[in-house]
Structure formats: structure tokens, C-alpha cells
């Protein structure tokens, strides 16, 4: 009886350790990265190769997965921001050079890049629709980090229920 109890406790401890290791969540990476506006200019639904902006230093606003880390690289300066729990992120550059500035916004394997023509004369731009990511891009982008803890919890409940059922059956039989 003591040996059986030791084996059961060892199985429970192993299961708890396995579930605990699955519940460790790394940095969240966006699977739905978008840029919605540059300053007062909306970029929602379009993908510009060149964005002309006249005025003060613009705020970049976009959406990403909740709590995702978003990297913003302007020329060679790389800074990070975190999306809110609702998935909105904002970034205000410290300074921009007048003229063309290459901007790359990324999170995980997704990235948005364009040239920001700052305080220059506006030119006619041709907008092209923004492509949605396909499933192959989502696999490595961190979306599964939301599902792994839920899946691990479900497995834990399943195995705990099986263990409890066997214990109840033995108890009812008087073993």
C-alpha cells in the first residue's frame, strides 16, 4: 500500500511539474501587427511605401496582440514599446531628421516598413491593400503562447479527474 501511494505521489508531482513548465510564458509577440496612424494621418487599411508628414514629431499608433512587445526602428535607432491590454500601442520618436526616414515596426516575424518623408512637401502616394498574415506566419509569432497555458490547464483537469475517479472507485469497493 505504501509503495502504491509513493508511485501515485510521484506521478502527481511529475504532472504538476510538467504543467508548471508549460505555463511559463515568454515575451508576447504580436500576430496582428498594424499601424493605424502616423500623427493625424490615418494609415488604416492601406500600406504606404512613402508617408509624407508635415508638422511636429508624429505619434505612431497601431494595434498588436495584447501586451505584445513592438520594436520601432527609425534609421538606426531602435526603441521598444508594449501594447496595452486592449492591444493598442503608441510610440513617439525623440527626434526625426527632416527628409526621408526609414521606419521599420516589428513584432515577432511581422514587420511594417515605410519611408517617412518628414516636413517635406507632400507627394501623391499610391496605396496598396495591406496583406493579412497567413497561418504559416502565425506559427512562430507567439500566438500559441496564449493557448499553451489553457491547454496545459485542461490536461491537468483531465488527469486529475481520471485520478480522482479511480480513487473514488477504489474507495467505494473498499480497497
C-alpha positions in Angstrom: 0.0 0.0 0.0 2.8 2.4 0.9 4.6 1.6 -2.4 1.4 2.3 -4.4 1.0 5.6 -2.5 4.6 6.6 -3.3 4.1 5.8 -7.0 0.8 7.9 -7.1 2.5 10.8 -5.3 5.4 10.7 -7.8 3.0 10.7 -10.7 1.2 13.7 -9.3 4.4 15.6 -8.7 5.6 14.8 -12.2 2.3 16.0 -13.6 2.4 19.2 -11.6 6.0 19.9 -12.7 5.0 19.3 -16.3 2.1 21.6 -16.1 4.1 24.3 -14.4 6.8 24.2 -17.0 4.2 24.6 -19.7 2.7 27.6 -18.0 5.9 29.7 -18.2 5.1 32.4 -20.7 7.8 34.3 -22.6 7.5 37.7 -24.2 4.3 38.0 -26.1 4.8 38.7 -29.8 2.1 40.2 -32.0 0.2 38.2 -34.5 -1.9 41.0 -35.8 0.5 44.0 -36.0 -0.9 47.1 -37.7 -0.1 50.8 -38.0 -3.3 52.8 -37.8 -1.9 56.3 -37.9 1.2 58.5 -38.2 0.3 61.7 -36.3 -3.0 62.9 -37.6 -2.7 60.9 -40.9 -4.7 57.6 -40.9 -3.0 54.6 -42.4 -5.8 52.2 -41.5 -6.4 49.6 -44.2 -3.6 50.8 -46.5 0.1 50.1 -46.8 2.1 53.1 -47.9 5.6 52.8 -49.3 6.2 56.5 -48.5 4.3 58.5 -45.9 4.6 62.3 -46.1 4.0 64.2 -42.9 4.2 67.9 -42.2 4.1 69.2 -38.7 5.6 68.4 -35.3 7.0 65.0 -34.4 4.2 62.5 -35.1 3.0 59.8 -32.8 2.9 56.3 -34.3 -0.3 54.5 -33.2 -1.2 50.9 -34.1 -2.6 47.6 -32.8 -1.0 44.3 -31.8 -1.7 41.4 -29.6 -2.5 42.4 -26.0 0.8 43.1 -24.1 2.9 42.4 -27.2 6.4 43.9 -27.5 6.7 46.2 -30.5 10.0 47.3 -31.9 10.2 50.6 -33.7 13.4 51.3 -35.7 13.9 54.7 -37.3 17.1 54.8 -39.4 19.5 53.1 -37.0 17.8 53.9 -33.7 15.8 51.0 -32.2 13.3 51.5 -29.4 10.6 49.3 -27.9 7.1 49.8 -26.7 4.5 47.5 -25.2 0.9 47.2 -26.4 -1.8 47.8 -23.8 -4.1 45.0 -22.6 -6.6 46.1 -25.3 -3.8 45.7 -27.9 -3.2 49.4 -28.7 0.4 50.6 -28.9 1.9 54.1 -29.3 5.4 55.4 -30.0 6.6 59.0 -30.1 10.1 59.3 -31.7 12.5 61.6 -29.7 13.6 63.3 -32.9 13.3 62.9 -36.7 15.5 64.2 -39.4 13.9 66.4 -42.0 13.5 64.4 -45.2 13.4 60.7 -45.6 13.5 58.4 -42.6 13.3 54.6 -43.0 10.8 53.3 -40.4 10.5 49.6 -39.5 7.9 48.5 -37.0 8.1 44.8 -36.0 6.9 42.2 -33.5 7.9 38.6 -33.9 8.1 37.8 -37.6 5.7 40.5 -38.7 7.0 43.9 -39.8 5.8 47.1 -41.4 8.3 49.2 -43.2 7.9 52.5 -45.0 9.8 55.7 -45.6 8.6 58.7 -43.6 9.1 61.9 -45.5 9.1 64.3 -42.6 8.3 68.0 -43.1 8.7 67.7 -46.8 6.2 68.6 -49.5 3.5 66.0 -49.8 3.5 64.0 -53.0 0.9 61.8 -54.5 1.2 58.3 -53.0 -0.3 55.1 -54.3 -1.9 53.0 -51.6 -1.9 49.2 -51.8 -4.0 47.0 -49.6 -2.3 45.5 -46.6 -2.0 41.8 -46.6 -3.2 39.7 -43.7 -0.7 37.1 -42.3 -1.3 33.5 -43.3 -1.2 30.6 -40.9 2.5 29.8 -41.6 3.5 33.2 -40.3 1.4 32.8 -37.2 3.1 29.6 -36.0 6.3 31.3 -35.0 4.8 34.6 -34.0 3.8 33.9 -30.4 0.0 33.4 -30.9 0.4 29.9 -29.4 1.6 31.3 -26.1 -1.9 32.2 -25.3 -3.2 28.7 -25.9 -0.5 26.7 -24.2 -1.4 27.6 -20.6 -5.1 26.9 -21.3 -4.3 23.6 -23.0 -2.0 22.6 -20.1 -4.7 23.5 -17.6 -7.2 21.4 -19.5 -4.8 18.4 -19.5 -4.3 18.9 -15.7 -8.0 18.9 -15.1 -8.4 15.8 -17.3 -5.7 13.8 -15.5 -6.8 15.0 -12.1 -10.4 13.8 -12.9 -9.1 10.4 -14.0 -7.0 10.1 -10.8 -10.0 11.1 -8.7 -12.3 8.7 -10.5 -10.0 5.8 -9.8 -9.6 6.8 -6.1 -13.4 7.0 -5.8 -14.0 3.6 -7.4 -11.4 2.0 -5.1 -12.9 3.8 -2.1 -16.4 2.6 -3.0 -15.2 -1.0 -3.3 -13.3 -0.8 0.0 -9.9 -1.5 -1.4 
